[in-house]
Amino acid sequence: MKDVGNVKSADYFQINHEIRRMFAEKGVILLPSPEAYEKMEWTREHFGQKPVEGYFIWVKKQVSYPISTCIAISSPEVYQKPRNLVIVEKGVKAEVYSICNAVKPNLSGKHVGYSKIILRENSTLKIRHFHKWGRTDEVSSVLDFLLEKGATAFSFYKSLAPPEKLTVENRTVLDAYSSANFEKSVLAKNGEVKLYDSIFLNGEKSSGIVKLRMVSGENSSIDSIPELLNSNKNAVLTHEASIGKVSEEELNYLRSRGLTEDEAINLIVTGFLGEALTYKEYSIPAESHM
């Protein structure tokens, strides 16, 4: 574990079960979850049972740099069970880049992650979460968001290299005047992928938006099951769902420009999943993990 003074960022890096790097600038408390559980009794109600691994991030004051986390698997048959807790204090704006990945193919690893994110009154969090796994891995990820009055959350999740089995679930509770905007983009070829999102609008003038994008290959199926439950006559709830195939017109246009069919399909799919921020920009080379 490395602690660096006078830095201008906050960074947590775990490989298998070992913390390789951890440091934070002034205004951010960054600890391993088991240590936070022991040192700060008030965190125990959020963690539940004592965690065996994971990180605790407490953004107490405004910081000018994003916080980055990476939990990776580099050895065969590793079973990770991180429990993470992120708290953004009142009126603070924070940004987090989070990566979970396997640095080699065919490791047959298992990653069962749980994160609880608490946004205090009038705070804002923008979190970008990236997954990149091997074909034989199994992954489950649950994020619970608790937004106090006037808080705002933006969450962007992307998986362009899914494992054999992938389950991603967001559960969000919003207080008055708070808002959440969530986007998930998944390339689901040759795997079983399940995405779940639940938003509970518990306060006056709270609002939530969920966008899910999934691309699959031949001989596959996609089910989209939206459900709206309304107990307030003044609330407005809407949903839209559509399933289609790659546009032949777009495909022919790109092929006329000299691209092969595979190249054209990859370009169309990448554009559909969104390229506002790519995994590659924040990934760590495999050789640095060893």
HULIN-V275413 format. One record per helix or strand of 2 or more residues. SS is the DSSP state (H for helix, E for strand). FROM is the first residue (numbers start at 1). LEN is the number of residues. If there is no record, write none. Layout:
ss = (SS:SS)
from = (FROM:FROM)
len = (LEN:LEN)
This chain:
ss = (E:E:E:H:H:E:E:E:E:E:E:E:E:E:E:E:E:E:H:H:H:H)
from = (10:18:28:33:41:55:67:79:83:93:110:124:138:152:165:179:192:207:248:261:279:286)
len = (6:6:5:7:7:5:7:2:6:10:10:9:10:10:10:9:10:9:9:13:3:4)
